[in-house]
Amino acid sequence: MQGAAHLYDGQSATRHPVQVVLSRERQALVITGAGHAAPLVWPLQDLRELHDHADDGQLILTRHLETGDESLRDPARLVIEDPEMAAWLRRTRPRLARRDLRAGTWRRIGLRAGGALAAVLLMIFVILPALAGTLSRLIPMEKEIAFGRDVKAQIERVFGATEAGELDCSAPDGVAGLDRMVARLTEGQEIGYPLDVSVIDHEMMNAFAMPGGQIVVMRGLLEGADGPDMVAAVLAHEIGHVVHRDPTRNALRTAGSVGLLGLLFGDFSGGAAMVFLGERMISASYSRDAEAKADAFAFDMLRHAGLPPSALGDMFERFRQEFGDDDGPGAHFASHPRLSDRIAAAGAASTGDSPHRSSLSPEDWRALQDICDIRANTRDTD
């Protein structure tokens, strides 16, 4: 078997027309042509196909060769032009597609990949948290408050509002009751921020703190609580986040983590999902620690206000009845500690509680629960 081909010798860009003949023993290709004083012999077992070219109809060969680098490839290239010979070689030589690696290559790759992974983990779990903590202390308060207002406006849009403040509940008696609750919790306390606590008209049973001392309570939390002390306990918890500057720190840390993960995984198909899952696991570990510290702050604040820390445990029990606890693999992606653990911590903090005065009178509590009635009446007349 023989056929026409051309050879690039790897020393110049010159294209050498050659003839290729299968050796008598069918163990090698014998290459002859102008410019070659003696035939070149390429053993069939050393042949390797190159795929990095535009014409898939061509068969471009090199050969395995001991070199001074990782390639282990002869720089010469043989382009087989005869279709019959190209088809025979592809059919009979399974080693054509073999990848040649020098001994120890995978070990070196593993060491370098491990070093890169360690650097990324160091950035995410050590450097970024420290940097976020430092930056959160350096941001001027007025800038942080403005940022928090923007965050609240974005959240309201997610809940269906078309403009900032559209979902705010503002029945005067309810607002007065909320102010009295906040005043009792913060009396004699150094908060560090001018608190801005508001209620928005949404059925979700939740409350959250935002940068700049802003706290939002959802209507669903007021409807789901069995009494004002449970709401006061949740507020104390969110005030703990404000005092610790958790919302600002978490926003800075999340932005850095997502940016780093985006650089790591790139914009390939599925990359966004990997970034999301990575960020969720990172933020979950941060948030669980912040939540535990906010719980401890709430226990102290409630005791100082003459309210039982067990009220926070009662609210957690209500959450557990409504949503269940975080168990199994999903717990790794939960942004809060397990509710059963938090209920136990609240119980331990409540040991020896003395009789107390409710955080609101029955009248104020009813007014607070009805704080969204003005918005409800407005919707009914629209």
Protein Blocks (a to p, Z undefined) as FASTA:
>chain_A
ZZdddddehlamcdcdddddddfklpaccdddehiabacdddfklpccdfbbfblmbccd
ddddddfbfnopafbdcddfblklmmmmmmmmmmlmpccddehklmmmmmmmmmmmmmmm
mmmmmmmmmmmmmmmmmpcfklmmmmmmmmmmmmmmmnopabehklpccbfklmmmmmmm
mmmmmgoiaehpacdddddddfbdcddddehhiacddfklmmmpgbfklmmmmmmmmmmm
mmnommmmmmmmmmmmmmmmmmmnopaehklmmmmmmmmmmmmmmmmmmmmmmmmmmmmm
mmmnopafklmmmmmmmmmmmnopaehjklmmpcbdcfklmmmmmmmmmgoiacdddfbd
fklmmmmmmmmmmmmmmmmmZZ
